[in-house]
């Protein structure tokens, strides 16, 4: 850690219980149990990160992360349902019923400039552990570096996060240029926090983004893919718009990003679909990852369907290859997305013509395509019991049971009339 990124204990600010709105009643009971057990065994344990930020803003946190001075092995001894993950820096994932996971991390620090991470000494896990102050300064933005001590009710702030929350701004911790060079993904996260919270980006942080934006394309493909997944599982519209305004989409999804940035009409249709998806999410709709990606790429694929003939699967696969996305999709994921797009195209054609290739119903992506079709065609998720067949009946009332036997029924072969055998050589009634 160098320059103004070095921890300064004199910047410490503490909000006492009466000075803030965060209440224990708003914290997940299982998170409180973890805090209590760690503290009972003599460890420091705080609620941290986005949970503290959201609770101070009156929002409901998505996750409740905990940070402590207990080492991973010590955490594992204290809980029966814990799994230790990670290589360089190990984290504890404590599992609860309902597939709930609460992450518990040990306070850590960034390496000093003279500590080479390639040397054997630095690979010793203990060298990465730190103090609460060092842990705060290694985080990305100030509003995510706040700690809540449930024993005292205090909010602990080493980096000016409380002031930034009050001013509704996102500010990188330390020098923006240095921090973006250390990890260019921080540029993306700054935009995400600002967009989702409706905050402004602090001036120095915003000025550094265009200068270092191209570094984002040099990040590991798997990491960019993970960040893109995070983008699409939550509210997407505002962040996608921010990424485009700063010219970052081309460094994430390659040729797709360039098209999205250069074609206002295309991007407008994408934003419309993402807005529909965001509203459906708020109403309880839970699309799969494949469905969400298919929705994102639908306006692009639709233009290809309009001008291409032949094997559309091959056409789309080659188009994905030529886009050279930096966030690389797993092969199966890409194949599933393409299959959904093709089936959606067939469904939309059926809504116009009343004729459907019902053999597609046997394919694994038929139901996902049906769900996405409702978002595209009707602007809302399907209600319980609704399906493509019911939508087809609404659009083509003249058809006799569009979802049933009249559309799918095969013609029976006419029965052959075999001549009756003649009574030759048999006995006579006479």
SENUPA-144445 format. One record per residue (C-alpha): chain; x, y, z; residue number from 1. Coordinates in steps of 0.5 Angstrom, whole numbers, padded with zeros to 4 digits. Each point is the difference from the previous one (the first is absolute). Example, Ala and Ser with C-alpha at 12.3 -4.5 7.8 and 13.67 -1.06 7.14 Angstrom:
BEGIN
REC  chain   east  north     up  resi
REC      A   0025  -0009   0016     1
REC      A   0002   0007  -0002     2
//
This chain:
BEGIN
REC  chain   east  north     up  resi
REC      A   0000   0000   0000     1
REC      A   0003   0007  -0002     2
REC      A  -0002   0007   0000     3
REC      A  -0007   0002   0002     4
REC      A  -0002  -0007   0000     5
REC      A   0004  -0001   0007     6
REC      A  -0005  -0001   0006     7
REC      A   0000   0006   0004     8
REC      A  -0003  -0002   0007     9
REC      A  -0001   0008   0001    10
REC      A  -0006   0000  -0005    11
REC      A  -0004  -0005   0004    12
REC      A  -0007   0002   0001    13
REC      A  -0005  -0003   0005    14
REC      A  -0008   0001   0000    15
REC      A  -0003  -0002   0007    16
REC      A  -0006  -0004   0000    17
REC      A  -0005   0006   0000    18
REC      A   0004   0003  -0006    19
REC      A  -0003  -0005  -0005    20
REC      A  -0006  -0004  -0002    21
REC      A   0003  -0007  -0001    22
REC      A  -0003  -0004   0005    23
REC      A   0001  -0007   0002    24
REC      A  -0007  -0002  -0001    25
REC      A   0002   0001  -0008    26
REC      A   0006  -0005   0000    27
REC      A  -0001  -0007  -0002    28
REC      A  -0001  -0004   0007    29
REC      A   0005  -0005  -0003    30
REC      A   0005   0005  -0001    31
REC      A  -0001   0002   0007    32
REC      A   0001  -0007   0003    33
REC      A   0007   0000  -0004    34
REC      A   0002   0007   0003    35
REC      A  -0002  -0002   0007    36
REC      A   0004  -0007   0000    37
REC      A   0006   0003  -0003    38
REC      A   0000   0006   0005    39
REC      A  -0002  -0006   0006    40
REC      A   0007  -0003  -0002    41
REC      A   0004   0006   0001    42
REC      A   0000   0003  -0008    43
REC      A  -0001   0006  -0003    44
REC      A  -0006   0000  -0005    45
REC      A  -0004   0005  -0004    46
REC      A  -0005   0000  -0005    47
REC      A   0003   0003  -0006    48
REC      A   0000   0003  -0007    49
REC      A  -0007   0001  -0004    50
REC      A  -0004  -0003   0006    51
REC      A   0002   0006   0004    52
REC      A  -0001   0005  -0006    53
REC      A  -0007  -0002  -0002    54
REC      A  -0002  -0001   0007    55
REC      A   0002   0008   0001    56
REC      A  -0004   0002  -0006    57
REC      A  -0006  -0004   0002    58
REC      A   0001  -0005  -0005    59
REC      A  -0001  -0008   0001    60
REC      A   0007  -0003  -0001    61
REC      A   0001  -0006  -0005    62
REC      A   0005  -0003   0004    63
REC      A   0003   0001   0008    64
REC      A   0008  -0001   0000    65
REC      A   0004  -0001   0006    66
REC      A   0007   0002   0001    67
REC      A   0004  -0002   0006    68
REC      A   0007  -0001   0003    69
REC      A  -0001  -0007   0001    70
REC      A   0004  -0005  -0005    71
REC      A  -0004  -0004  -0005    72
REC      A   0002  -0006   0004    73
REC      A  -0002   0003   0006    74
REC      A  -0007   0001  -0003    75
REC      A  -0001  -0007  -0003    76
REC      A   0001  -0002   0007    77
REC      A  -0005   0004   0003    78
REC      A  -0006  -0002  -0005    79
REC      A  -0002  -0007  -0003    80
REC      A  -0003   0003  -0006    81
REC      A   0006   0003  -0003    82
REC      A   0004  -0001  -0006    83
REC      A   0007   0004  -0002    84
REC      A   0001   0002  -0007    85
REC      A   0005   0004  -0003    86
REC      A   0008  -0001  -0002    87
REC      A   0004   0006   0002    88
REC      A  -0005   0003   0005    89
REC      A  -0005  -0005   0003    90
REC      A  -0007   0002   0002    91
REC      A  -0005  -0004   0004    92
REC      A  -0007  -0001  -0003    93
REC      A  -0005  -0002   0005    94
REC      A  -0006  -0004  -0002    95
REC      A  -0007   0001   0002    96
REC      A  -0007  -0003  -0002    97
REC      A  -0003   0002  -0006    98
REC      A   0007   0001  -0004    99
REC      A   0002   0006   0004   100
REC      A   0007   0001   0001   101
REC      A   0003   0005   0004   102
REC      A   0008   0002  -0001   103
REC      A   0005   0001   0005   104
REC      A   0006   0003  -0002   105
REC      A   0007   0002   0005   106
REC      A   0002   0007   0000   107
REC      A   0005   0000  -0006   108
REC      A   0005   0005  -0003   109
REC      A   0003   0002  -0006   110
REC      A   0007  -0002  -0002   111
REC      A   0005   0006   0001   112
REC      A   0004   0002  -0006   113
REC      A   0006  -0004   0002   114
REC      A  -0003  -0006   0001   115
REC      A   0000  -0005  -0006   116
REC      A  -0006  -0004   0000   117
REC      A   0004  -0005  -0004   118
REC      A   0005  -0002   0005   119
REC      A  -0001  -0006   0005   120
REC      A  -0001   0005   0006   121
REC      A  -0005   0004  -0002   122
REC      A  -0004  -0006  -0002   123
REC      A  -0001  -0002   0007   124
REC      A  -0007   0001   0002   125
REC      A   0001   0004   0006   126
REC      A   0004   0006  -0003   127
REC      A  -0007   0002  -0004   128
REC      A  -0003   0001   0007   129
REC      A  -0001   0007   0003   130
REC      A  -0004   0005   0005   131
REC      A  -0007   0003  -0001   132
REC      A   0004   0006  -0003   133
REC      A   0004  -0004  -0005   134
REC      A  -0006  -0004  -0002   135
REC      A  -0004   0007  -0001   136
REC      A   0005   0003  -0005   137
REC      A   0001  -0006  -0004   138
REC      A  -0008   0000  -0002   139
REC      A  -0002   0003  -0007   140
REC      A  -0004   0006   0002   141
REC      A  -0001   0004   0007   142
REC      A  -0008  -0001   0000   143
REC      A   0002  -0008   0001   144
REC      A   0005   0001   0005   145
REC      A  -0004   0001   0006   146
REC      A  -0001  -0005   0006   147
REC      A  -0005  -0001   0005   148
REC      A   0001  -0002   0007   149
REC      A  -0006  -0004   0002   150
REC      A   0002   0000   0008   151
REC      A   0001   0008   0000   152
REC      A  -0005   0002  -0006   153
REC      A   0006   0004  -0003   154
REC      A   0002   0001  -0007   155
REC      A   0007   0001  -0001   156
REC      A   0003   0003  -0006   157
REC      A   0007   0001  -0002   158
REC      A   0000   0003  -0007   159
REC      A  -0006   0005   0000   160
REC      A  -0005  -0004  -0002   161
REC      A  -0006   0003   0005   162
REC      A   0002   0007  -0004   163
REC      A  -0001  -0003  -0007   164
REC      A  -0006  -0004   0002   165
REC      A  -0003   0007   0003   166
REC      A   0002   0003  -0007   167
REC      A  -0002  -0005  -0004   168
REC      A   0006  -0001  -0004   169
REC      A   0004  -0006  -0002   170
REC      A   0008   0001   0002   171
REC      A   0006  -0005  -0001   172
REC      A   0004  -0001   0006   173
REC      A   0007   0003  -0002   174
REC      A   0003   0002  -0006   175
REC      A  -0005  -0001  -0006   176
REC      A   0005  -0001  -0005   177
REC      A   0004  -0005   0004   178
REC      A  -0006  -0004   0003   179
REC      A  -0003  -0001  -0007   180
REC      A   0007  -0002  -0003   181
REC      A   0000  -0005   0006   182
REC      A  -0006  -0003  -0002   183
REC      A  -0004   0003  -0006   184
REC      A  -0006  -0004   0002   185
REC      A  -0001   0006   0005   186
REC      A  -0002   0004  -0005   187
REC      A  -0006  -0004  -0002   188
REC      A  -0002  -0001   0008   189
REC      A   0000   0008   0000   190
REC      A  -0005   0001  -0005   191
REC      A  -0004  -0006   0003   192
REC      A  -0001   0003   0007   193
REC      A  -0001   0007  -0003   194
REC      A  -0005  -0002  -0005   195
REC      A  -0004  -0005   0005   196
REC      A   0000   0005   0006   197
REC      A  -0001   0006  -0005   198
REC      A   0006   0003   0003   199
REC      A   0005   0005  -0003   200
REC      A   0007  -0002  -0002   201
REC      A   0005   0004   0004   202
REC      A   0004   0005  -0005   203
REC      A   0007  -0003   0000   204
REC      A  -0003  -0007   0000   205
REC      A  -0004   0002  -0006   206
REC      A   0006   0003  -0004   207
REC      A   0004  -0006   0001   208
REC      A  -0005  -0005  -0003   209
REC      A   0001   0002  -0008   210
REC      A   0008   0000   0001   211
REC      A   0000  -0007   0003   212
REC      A  -0006  -0003  -0003   213
REC      A   0004  -0004  -0006   214
REC      A   0003  -0004   0006   215
REC      A  -0007  -0003   0001   216
REC      A   0001  -0004  -0006   217
REC      A   0007  -0004   0003   218
REC      A  -0004  -0003   0006   219
REC      A  -0001  -0007   0000   220
REC      A  -0005  -0002  -0004   221
REC      A  -0003  -0005   0005   222
REC      A   0000   0006   0005   223
REC      A  -0004   0005  -0005   224
REC      A  -0005  -0006  -0001   225
REC      A  -0001   0000   0007   226
REC      A  -0001   0007   0001   227
REC      A  -0005   0000  -0006   228
REC      A  -0004  -0005   0003   229
REC      A  -0001   0004   0007   230
REC      A  -0002   0006  -0005   231
REC      A  -0006  -0004  -0003   232
REC      A  -0002  -0003   0006   233
REC      A  -0002   0006   0003   234
REC      A  -0003   0007  -0002   235
REC      A   0004   0001  -0007   236
REC      A  -0003   0006  -0004   237
REC      A   0004   0005   0004   238
REC      A   0007  -0003   0000   239
REC      A  -0001  -0002  -0007   240
REC      A  -0001   0007  -0002   241
REC      A   0006   0002   0004   242
REC      A   0004  -0005  -0003   243
REC      A  -0002   0003  -0007   244
REC      A   0001   0007   0002   245
REC      A   0007  -0001   0002   246
REC      A   0002  -0005  -0006   247
REC      A   0001  -0006   0004   248
REC      A  -0004  -0005  -0003   249
REC      A   0005  -0001  -0006   250
REC      A   0005  -0002   0005   251
REC      A  -0005  -0005   0003   252
REC      A  -0004  -0003  -0005   253
REC      A   0004   0001  -0006   254
REC      A  -0003   0001  -0007   255
REC      A  -0007   0000   0004   256
REC      A   0002   0006   0004   257
REC      A   0002   0004  -0006   258
REC      A  -0006  -0001  -0004   259
REC      A  -0004   0002   0007   260
REC      A   0004   0006   0001   261
REC      A  -0001   0002  -0008   262
REC      A  -0007  -0002  -0001   263
REC      A  -0005   0005   0004   264
REC      A  -0006  -0004  -0003   265
REC      A   0003  -0007   0002   266
REC      A   0002   0002   0007   267
REC      A  -0007   0004   0001   268
REC      A  -0003  -0007  -0001   269
REC      A   0005  -0003   0005   270
REC      A  -0001   0005   0005   271
REC      A  -0008  -0001  -0001   272
REC      A   0001  -0008   0001   273
REC      A   0004   0001   0006   274
REC      A  -0005   0005   0003   275
REC      A  -0005  -0005  -0001   276
REC      A   0004  -0006   0003   277
REC      A   0002   0005   0006   278
REC      A  -0007   0001   0002   279
REC      A  -0002  -0007  -0001   280
REC      A   0006  -0002   0005   281
REC      A  -0004   0005   0005   282
REC      A  -0006  -0004  -0001   283
REC      A   0003  -0006   0002   284
REC      A   0002  -0003  -0007   285
REC      A   0007  -0004   0000   286
REC      A   0003  -0001  -0007   287
REC      A   0005  -0005   0000   288
REC      A   0007   0003  -0003   289
REC      A  -0001  -0003  -0007   290
REC      A  -0007   0003   0000   291
REC      A   0003   0007   0002   292
REC      A   0006   0000  -0005   293
REC      A  -0005  -0002  -0006   294
REC      A  -0004   0006   0002   295
REC      A   0006   0004   0000   296
REC      A   0002  -0002  -0007   297
REC      A  -0007  -0001  -0003   298
REC      A   0000   0007  -0004   299
REC      A   0007  -0002  -0003   300
REC      A  -0003  -0007  -0002   301
REC      A  -0006   0003  -0003   302
REC      A   0003   0004  -0005   303
REC      A   0004  -0006  -0002   304
REC      A  -0006  -0005   0000   305
REC      A  -0003   0006  -0005   306
REC      A   0006  -0001  -0005   307
REC      A   0002  -0007   0000   308
REC      A  -0002  -0007  -0002   309
REC      A   0002  -0007   0001   310
REC      A   0003  -0003   0006   311
REC      A  -0001   0006   0005   312
REC      A   0003  -0004   0006   313
REC      A   0007   0000  -0004   314
REC      A  -0001   0008  -0002   315
REC      A  -0001   0002   0007   316
REC      A   0006  -0004   0002   317
REC      A   0004   0003  -0005   318
REC      A  -0002   0007   0002   319
REC      A   0001  -0002   0008   320
REC      A   0007  -0002  -0002   321
REC      A   0002   0006  -0005   322
REC      A  -0003   0005   0006   323
REC      A   0007  -0002   0004   324
REC      A  -0003   0001   0007   325
REC      A   0005   0002   0005   326
REC      A  -0005  -0003   0005   327
REC      A   0000  -0007  -0003   328
REC      A  -0006  -0005   0001   329
REC      A   0000  -0007   0001   330
REC      A  -0001  -0004  -0006   331
REC      A  -0007  -0003   0003   332
REC      A  -0002   0006   0002   333
REC      A   0001   0003  -0007   334
REC      A  -0004  -0006  -0003   335
REC      A  -0006   0001   0005   336
REC      A   0000   0008  -0002   337
REC      A   0000  -0002  -0007   338
REC      A  -0005  -0005   0001   339
REC      A  -0005   0004   0004   340
REC      A   0001   0006  -0006   341
REC      A  -0002  -0005  -0005   342
REC      A  -0006  -0002   0003   343
REC      A  -0003   0007   0002   344
REC      A   0001   0001  -0007   345
REC      A  -0004  -0006  -0002   346
REC      A  -0005   0002   0005   347
REC      A  -0001   0007  -0002   348
REC      A  -0001  -0002  -0007   349
REC      A  -0005  -0005   0002   350
REC      A  -0004   0006   0003   351
REC      A   0000   0003  -0006   352
REC      A  -0002  -0006  -0005   353
REC      A  -0004  -0004   0005   354
REC      A   0005  -0006  -0002   355
REC      A   0005  -0003   0005   356
REC      A   0005  -0005   0000   357
REC      A  -0002  -0004   0006   358
REC      A   0006  -0005  -0001   359
REC      A   0004   0006   0004   360
REC      A  -0004  -0002   0006   361
REC      A   0004  -0006   0001   362
REC      A   0007   0005   0001   363
REC      A   0002   0002   0007   364
REC      A   0000   0007  -0002   365
REC      A  -0007   0000  -0002   366
REC      A  -0003   0003   0007   367
REC      A   0006   0005   0001   368
REC      A  -0002   0003  -0007   369
REC      A  -0007   0000   0002   370
REC      A   0001   0004   0006   371
REC      A   0004   0005  -0004   372
REC      A  -0005   0000  -0005   373
REC      A  -0005   0003   0005   374
REC      A   0005   0006   0002   375
REC      A   0001   0001  -0008   376
REC      A  -0007   0000  -0002   377
REC      A  -0004   0002   0006   378
REC      A   0005   0004   0004   379
REC      A  -0001  -0004   0006   380
REC      A   0002  -0007   0003   381
REC      A  -0005  -0006  -0001   382
REC      A  -0005   0000   0006   383
REC      A  -0001  -0007   0003   384
REC      A  -0003  -0005  -0005   385
REC      A   0002   0004  -0006   386
REC      A   0004  -0003  -0006   387
REC      A   0001   0001  -0007   388
REC      A  -0006  -0004  -0002   389
REC      A  -0004   0004   0004   390
REC      A   0003   0007  -0003   391
REC      A  -0001  -0004  -0007   392
REC      A  -0007  -0001   0001   393
REC      A  -0001   0007   0002   394
REC      A   0003   0003  -0006   395
REC      A  -0003  -0005  -0005   396
REC      A  -0007  -0001   0003   397
REC      A  -0002  -0003  -0007   398
REC      A   0004  -0006   0001   399
REC      A  -0003  -0006   0003   400
REC      A   0003  -0001   0006   401
REC      A   0007   0002  -0002   402
REC      A   0004  -0003   0006   403
REC      A  -0004  -0007  -0001   404
REC      A  -0002  -0005  -0005   405
REC      A  -0002   0004  -0006   406
REC      A   0007   0003  -0001   407
REC      A   0004  -0006   0002   408
REC      A  -0004  -0006  -0002   409
REC      A   0003  -0004  -0006   410
REC      A  -0005  -0002  -0005   411
REC      A  -0002  -0008   0001   412
REC      A   0002  -0004  -0006   413
REC      A  -0006  -0003  -0004   414
REC      A  -0002  -0007   0002   415
REC      A   0001  -0005  -0005   416
REC      A  -0007  -0003  -0003   417
REC      A   0003  -0008   0000   418
REC      A  -0005  -0004  -0004   419
REC      A  -0004  -0005   0004   420
REC      A   0002  -0007  -0001   421
REC      A  -0004  -0004  -0005   422
REC      A  -0003  -0006   0002   423
REC      A   0003  -0005  -0004   424
REC      A   0001  -0008   0001   425
REC      A  -0004   0001   0007   426
REC      A  -0007  -0003   0002   427
REC      A  -0006   0001  -0003   428
REC      A  -0007   0002   0004   429
REC      A  -0004  -0004  -0005   430
//
